[in-house]
Protein backbone atom coordinates (compact mmCIF):
# COMPACT_ATOMS: atom_id res chain seq x y z
CA UNK A 1 0.00 0.00 0.00
CA UNK A 2 1.50 3.28 -1.10
CA UNK A 3 0.89 6.46 0.84
CA UNK A 4 0.12 9.73 -0.92
CA UNK A 5 1.06 13.12 0.49
CA UNK A 6 -1.93 15.27 1.32
CA UNK A 7 -2.14 18.81 -0.03
CA UNK A 8 -1.94 21.33 2.78
CA UNK A 9 -1.16 24.35 0.59
CA UNK A 10 -4.45 25.96 1.64
CA UNK A 11 -2.77 26.65 4.99
CA UNK A 12 -0.37 29.16 3.43
CA UNK A 13 -1.40 32.60 4.61
CA UNK A 14 -2.80 31.32 7.89
CA UNK A 15 -2.25 33.79 10.69
CA UNK A 16 0.59 32.94 13.04
CA UNK A 17 2.59 30.78 10.61
CA UNK A 18 5.06 32.18 8.11
CA UNK A 19 4.97 31.01 4.52
CA UNK A 20 8.58 29.83 4.83
CA UNK A 21 7.79 27.73 7.89
CA UNK A 22 4.83 26.07 6.20
CA UNK A 23 6.71 25.38 2.96
CA UNK A 24 9.59 23.83 4.91
CA UNK A 25 7.07 21.73 6.82
CA UNK A 26 5.44 20.57 3.57
CA UNK A 27 8.85 19.65 2.11
CA UNK A 28 9.77 17.57 5.15
CA UNK A 29 6.36 15.92 5.08
CA UNK A 30 6.74 15.00 1.40
CA UNK A 31 10.12 13.46 2.19
CA UNK A 32 8.66 11.33 4.97
CA UNK A 33 5.88 10.08 2.66
CA UNK A 34 8.38 9.25 -0.09
CA UNK A 35 10.74 7.48 2.31
CA UNK A 36 7.90 5.53 3.95
CA UNK A 37 6.89 4.20 0.53
CA UNK A 38 10.48 3.32 -0.39
CA UNK A 39 11.08 1.44 2.86
CA UNK A 40 7.79 -0.44 2.50
CA UNK A 41 8.64 -1.43 -1.07
CA UNK A 42 12.07 -2.68 -0.01
CA UNK A 43 10.67 -4.61 2.96
CA UNK A 44 8.03 -6.24 0.77
CA UNK A 45 10.65 -7.31 -1.75
CA UNK A 46 12.89 -8.70 0.99
CA UNK A 47 9.90 -10.59 2.40
CA UNK A 48 9.20 -12.13 -1.02
CA UNK A 49 12.88 -13.07 -1.35
CA UNK A 50 12.91 -14.71 2.08
CA UNK A 51 15.47 -12.27 3.47
CA UNK A 52 13.74 -11.60 6.76
CA UNK A 53 16.52 -13.00 8.94
CA UNK A 54 19.24 -10.57 7.90
CA UNK A 55 20.30 -7.42 9.75
CA UNK A 56 19.28 -5.18 6.85
CA UNK A 57 15.66 -6.32 7.21
CA UNK A 58 15.67 -5.57 10.94
CA UNK A 59 17.19 -2.13 10.33
CA UNK A 60 14.61 -1.30 7.67
CA UNK A 61 11.81 -2.25 10.08
CA UNK A 62 13.25 0.21 12.60
CA UNK A 63 13.64 2.82 9.87
CA UNK A 64 10.01 2.33 8.86
CA UNK A 65 8.93 3.42 12.34
CA UNK A 66 10.92 6.63 12.02
CA UNK A 67 9.64 7.49 8.55
CA UNK A 68 6.02 6.52 9.22
CA UNK A 69 5.90 8.42 12.51
CA UNK A 70 7.45 11.46 10.84
CA UNK A 71 4.80 11.30 8.14
CA UNK A 72 1.90 10.99 10.59
CA UNK A 73 3.20 13.63 13.01
CA UNK A 74 3.60 16.11 10.17
CA UNK A 75 0.00 15.43 9.16
CA UNK A 76 -1.21 16.05 12.70
CA UNK A 77 0.81 19.25 13.08
C-alpha positions as CSV (number, residue, x, y, z in Angstrom):
1,X,0.0,0.0,0.0
2,X,1.5,3.3,-1.1
3,X,0.9,6.5,0.8
4,X,0.1,9.7,-0.9
5,X,1.1,13.1,0.5
6,X,-1.9,15.3,1.3
7,X,-2.1,18.8,0.0
8,X,-1.9,21.3,2.8
9,X,-1.2,24.3,0.6
10,X,-4.4,26.0,1.6
11,X,-2.8,26.7,5.0
12,X,-0.4,29.2,3.4
13,X,-1.4,32.6,4.6
14,X,-2.8,31.3,7.9
15,X,-2.2,33.8,10.7
16,X,0.6,32.9,13.0
17,X,2.6,30.8,10.6
18,X,5.1,32.2,8.1
19,X,5.0,31.0,4.5
20,X,8.6,29.8,4.8
21,X,7.8,27.7,7.9
22,X,4.8,26.1,6.2
23,X,6.7,25.4,3.0
24,X,9.6,23.8,4.9
25,X,7.1,21.7,6.8
26,X,5.4,20.6,3.6
27,X,8.8,19.6,2.1
28,X,9.8,17.6,5.2
29,X,6.4,15.9,5.1
30,X,6.7,15.0,1.4
31,X,10.1,13.5,2.2
32,X,8.7,11.3,5.0
33,X,5.9,10.1,2.7
34,X,8.4,9.2,-0.1
35,X,10.7,7.5,2.3
36,X,7.9,5.5,3.9
37,X,6.9,4.2,0.5
38,X,10.5,3.3,-0.4
39,X,11.1,1.4,2.9
40,X,7.8,-0.4,2.5
41,X,8.6,-1.4,-1.1
42,X,12.1,-2.7,0.0
43,X,10.7,-4.6,3.0
44,X,8.0,-6.2,0.8
45,X,10.7,-7.3,-1.7
46,X,12.9,-8.7,1.0
47,X,9.9,-10.6,2.4
48,X,9.2,-12.1,-1.0
49,X,12.9,-13.1,-1.4
50,X,12.9,-14.7,2.1
51,X,15.5,-12.3,3.5
52,X,13.7,-11.6,6.8
53,X,16.5,-13.0,8.9
54,X,19.2,-10.6,7.9
55,X,20.3,-7.4,9.8
56,X,19.3,-5.2,6.9
57,X,15.7,-6.3,7.2
58,X,15.7,-5.6,10.9
59,X,17.2,-2.1,10.3
60,X,14.6,-1.3,7.7
61,X,11.8,-2.3,10.1
62,X,13.3,0.2,12.6
63,X,13.6,2.8,9.9
64,X,10.0,2.3,8.9
65,X,8.9,3.4,12.3
66,X,10.9,6.6,12.0
67,X,9.6,7.5,8.5
68,X,6.0,6.5,9.2
69,X,5.9,8.4,12.5
70,X,7.4,11.5,10.8
71,X,4.8,11.3,8.1
72,X,1.9,11.0,10.6
73,X,3.2,13.6,13.0
74,X,3.6,16.1,10.2
75,X,0.0,15.4,9.2
76,X,-1.2,16.1,12.7
77,X,0.8,19.3,13.1
